[in-house]
Amino acid sequence: MKKILFFVIAIQLLIFLTIFFRTENLSLLSYINNSFIYGGILMFFGAWIFVVRTGVFDIFTASMRKAFKLKSTLDDDEMRPPSEALGFSSAPLLISGTITLLLMAICLAIYSL
């Protein structure tokens, strides 16, 4: 929980630094725009890691190894499947992306009033 909280705070600081360095005025609209970008990127990479870790691409990788076995010099035991190559969880990215997008939605509701 502390890791996710630290990650969310770091993303919020990154959002504010982006607003200041892009010479935009600090407004609710600039926060909404930047948090949408950062939240979307976090959700995209979190979903991508989740899909790869579930083993969807393992079948594709194994079939490509069989199809191109004549050209390959590595044995099947030497190459790990993509699901085992990623050693970290997608949960921190997905949770922090969701929190960032929820904060953006709250700010958007306030902005639209």
Number of C-alpha atoms within 10 A of each C-alpha: 7 7 10 16 14 12 17 20 14 12 19 18 12 15 22 16 11 16 18 13 8 8 8 11 11 11 9 13 14 17 21 20 14 18 26 20 14 19 24 17 15 23 23 15 15 20 16 12 19 20 14 18 21 12 14 13 15 17 12 13 15 14 12 11 17 12 11 9 13 8 8 11 7 10 9 13 7 7 12 12 19 17 17 13 11 13 8 11 12 20 15 19 23 23 19 24 26 17 16 26 21 15 18 21 15 13 16 16 10 10 11 7 5
